[in-house]
Amino acid sequence: MDIKATDVAKLRQMTGAGMMDCKNALVEANGDYEKAKDIIREKGKLVAAKRADRETTEGSVVAKVNKDKNKAILVCLGCETDFVAKNEEFQKLANSIADAALESFPADLNSLKGVKIAGQTIEEAITQQTGKSGEKHSLATYSKLEAPHIDSYIHMNGKLATIVGFTKEISHEAGKEIAMQITAMSPVSISKDDCPQSVIDKELEIYRIQIKEEGKPEHMVEQIAQGKLNKFFKESTLMEQTFVKDGKISVGAYLNSIDKDVKVTGFFRYSLND
């Protein structure tokens, strides 16, 4: 049947699909807009199924904090190539997902997929965008944080971001410094006191093997391993790390200089390149 350009444009506005995809869908649906929308949606699912085994090593990491600075989220919308990641529609979708996550504050990643944006679930919107771009898209991560005060940092490439909570309000500059520290140095925990036991056990196992391979006496193995563990805490836990902006003090000392009563309650960091 004869499909007018105005009909194609209307369907494109409704679905965001390409002009040829809209025209072909309208031809297949005999001009029925609702059937054409279903065809386009199914095409997206077909493309998604075909690309299911692809790696989404590119994308956009977004961190958002509410206006009261007591809630924050971090999400990553992944794709296959940097070219698609920089696409305006992809960036718009990533930010729409982040806005919806901050507003609805769902419990976990699966719950977030069911949140609606523009009349469809986030999972459906991602599938639709997959069909339009021809690349696999995935919701790679979702974290949420609540605290009396929260700050965030997104690295300039949009592939790395952090949200961090504090026990009380501090200046945005100080909060951002801590967020940037986490972004740059990727600590495993706030301090050695809350370092996961699984991490400690793994580090000690590695150290013991290394020490034995070096031929150290058996009675010295545990002592040396504990020394190496203390060095690990200094390098890998936030409060004990050397402050990037001032190599003479620790992060804990920096935070103490800002406010002796303020503590970090928690943080989330995500990088597409890790």
C-alpha positions in Angstrom: 0.0 0.0 0.0 1.0 3.6 -0.4 2.6 4.9 2.8 2.8 8.7 3.1 5.9 10.4 4.4 3.7 12.1 7.1 2.6 8.7 8.3 6.2 7.5 8.5 7.2 10.7 10.4 4.3 10.2 12.8 5.3 6.6 13.6 9.0 7.7 14.0 7.9 10.3 16.5 5.9 7.7 18.4 8.6 5.1 18.5 11.9 6.8 17.8 12.8 4.2 15.2 14.5 4.9 11.9 12.6 6.2 8.9 13.0 3.0 6.9 12.1 0.8 9.9 8.9 2.9 10.3 8.0 2.7 6.7 8.6 -1.1 6.5 6.6 -1.6 9.7 3.6 0.4 8.3 3.7 -1.5 5.0 3.7 -4.8 6.9 0.9 -3.5 9.2 -1.2 -2.2 6.3 -1.0 1.3 7.7 -2.2 0.3 11.2 -0.1 2.4 13.7 -0.6 0.1 16.7 0.4 -3.0 14.7 3.3 -1.1 13.3 4.5 -0.2 16.8 4.3 -3.9 17.8 6.3 -4.8 14.8 9.0 -2.3 15.7 9.0 -3.5 19.3 9.4 -7.1 18.2 12.2 -6.1 15.9 14.0 -4.7 18.9 13.5 -7.9 20.8 14.8 -9.9 17.8 18.0 -7.7 17.6 18.4 -8.0 21.3 18.2 -11.8 21.1 20.7 -12.0 18.3 23.2 -9.7 20.2 22.6 -11.4 23.6 26.1 -12.9 23.7 27.9 -9.7 22.9 29.9 -7.8 25.5 28.8 -4.3 26.5 32.2 -2.8 27.4 31.2 0.8 26.5 28.4 3.0 27.7 27.5 5.7 30.1 27.9 5.8 33.9 25.5 8.3 35.6 25.4 9.4 39.2 22.6 11.6 40.5 21.9 13.1 43.9 18.5 14.6 44.9 18.1 18.2 45.8 18.0 17.5 49.5 21.3 15.6 49.1 20.2 12.7 51.2 19.5 10.2 48.4 21.6 9.2 45.4 21.8 6.6 42.7 24.4 5.3 40.3 23.5 3.5 37.1 25.3 2.3 34.0 23.7 1.8 30.6 26.1 -0.4 28.6 26.5 -0.8 24.8 29.1 -2.4 22.5 30.9 0.6 21.0 32.0 4.1 22.0 30.3 5.5 18.9 26.9 4.4 20.1 27.7 5.5 23.7 28.2 9.0 22.5 25.0 9.1 20.5 22.5 11.7 21.7 19.6 9.2 22.0 21.7 6.8 24.0 22.8 9.5 26.4 19.2 10.7 26.8 18.1 7.2 27.6 20.8 6.7 30.2 19.9 10.0 31.9 16.2 9.2 31.8 16.9 5.8 33.5 19.0 7.6 36.2 16.2 10.2 36.8 13.6 7.4 37.1 15.9 5.5 39.5 16.4 8.5 41.7 12.6 9.3 41.8 11.3 5.8 42.3 14.4 4.5 44.3 13.7 0.8 43.6 15.2 -1.9 45.8 17.4 -3.5 43.2 18.4 -3.8 39.5 15.6 -6.1 38.5 13.0 -3.8 40.2 14.5 -0.8 38.3 14.0 -2.6 34.9 10.3 -2.6 35.7 10.0 1.1 36.4 8.2 3.0 33.6 9.5 5.9 31.6 7.5 7.5 28.7 4.8 4.8 29.0 7.0 1.8 28.9 9.3 -0.1 31.3 13.0 0.7 31.3 13.6 -2.9 30.1 11.3 -2.3 27.1 13.0 1.1 26.4 16.4 -0.6 26.4 15.2 -3.3 24.1 13.7 -0.7 21.8 17.0 1.3 21.7 18.8 -2.0 21.0 16.6 -2.5 17.9 17.3 1.1 16.7 21.0 1.0 17.1 21.7 -2.6 16.2 23.9 -3.0 19.2 23.3 -4.8 22.5 22.3 -2.5 25.3 22.3 -3.6 29.0 21.6 -2.1 32.4 25.0 -3.0 33.8 24.6 -1.7 37.3 22.4 0.1 39.8 23.3 1.2 43.3 21.4 3.5 45.7 22.5 5.3 48.8 20.8 7.1 51.6 22.7 9.3 54.2 22.4 12.7 56.0 24.6 14.2 53.2 25.7 12.8 49.9 28.1 14.0 47.2 29.0 12.5 43.8 31.6 12.7 41.0 31.4 11.7 37.4 34.7 11.5 35.5 34.9 13.6 32.4 34.7 10.5 30.1 31.3 9.5 31.5 32.6 5.9 32.1 33.4 6.2 35.8 31.4 7.6 38.7 31.1 7.6 42.5 28.5 8.4 45.1 29.5 8.8 48.7 27.5 9.4 51.9 28.4 11.3 55.1 27.1 11.4 58.7 26.4 15.2 58.4 26.5 18.0 55.9 29.9 19.2 54.7 30.8 21.6 51.9 30.3 20.5 48.3 34.0 21.0 47.7 35.0 18.7 50.5 32.4 16.1 49.5 33.6 16.2 45.9 37.2 15.7 47.0 36.3 12.5 48.8 34.2 11.3 45.8 37.1 12.1 43.5 39.5 10.2 45.8 37.2 7.1 45.7 36.9 7.5 41.9 40.7 7.7 41.4 41.9 5.1 44.0 39.1 2.6 44.2 39.2 1.7 47.9 37.8 -1.7 48.9 36.1 -0.3 52.0 35.8 2.8 54.2 38.4 1.5 56.8 40.1 -1.7 57.8 37.3 -2.3 60.3 34.7 -2.8 57.6 36.9 -4.5 55.1 35.1 -7.7 54.0 36.5 -10.8 55.7 36.6 -12.5 52.3 39.0 -9.9 51.0 41.2 -10.1 54.0 41.3 -14.0 53.8 42.2 -13.8 50.1 45.0 -11.3 50.6 46.5 -13.3 53.5 46.4 -16.5 51.4 48.3 -14.7 48.5 50.8 -13.3 51.0 51.5 -16.7 52.6 52.1 -18.3 49.3 54.4 -15.5 48.2 56.4 -15.6 51.5 56.8 -19.4 51.3 58.0 -19.2 47.7 60.6 -16.6 48.8 62.0 -19.2 51.2 61.2 -17.5 54.4 61.3 -19.6 57.6 57.9 -21.1 58.5 57.7 -19.4 61.9 58.0 -16.0 60.2 55.3 -16.5 57.6 52.3 -15.2 59.6 54.2 -12.2 61.0 55.3 -11.1 57.5 51.8 -11.8 56.1 50.2 -9.5 58.7 52.7 -6.8 57.9 51.7 -7.0 54.2 48.1 -6.9 55.2 48.6 -3.7 57.1 50.2 -2.2 54.0 47.2 -3.3 52.0 44.9 -1.6 54.4 46.9 1.6 54.1 46.8 1.5 50.3 43.3 0.1 49.8 40.9 1.4 52.5 39.6 4.9 52.1 40.4 6.5 55.5 44.0 5.1 55.5 44.8 5.9 51.9 47.1 8.8 51.1 45.0 11.8 50.1 45.6 12.4 46.4 45.5 16.2 46.7 48.0 16.2 49.5 50.5 13.3 49.7 51.5 14.2 53.2 48.2 13.2 54.9 45.7 10.4 54.8 42.1 10.8 53.7 41.0 10.4 57.3 43.2 13.2 58.4 41.8 15.4 55.6 38.3 14.7 56.6 39.1 15.3 60.2 40.5 18.8 59.2 37.2 19.6 57.6 35.0 18.5 60.5 36.1 16.2 63.4 32.6 14.8 63.8 31.9 13.9 60.2 32.3 10.2 59.0 31.8 8.4 55.7 28.7 6.2 55.9 29.2 4.3 52.6 30.0 4.7 48.9 29.5 3.1 45.5 31.9 3.4 42.6 31.5 1.9 39.1 33.9 1.9 36.1 33.3 0.5 32.7 37.1 0.0 32.4 37.7 -2.1 35.5 
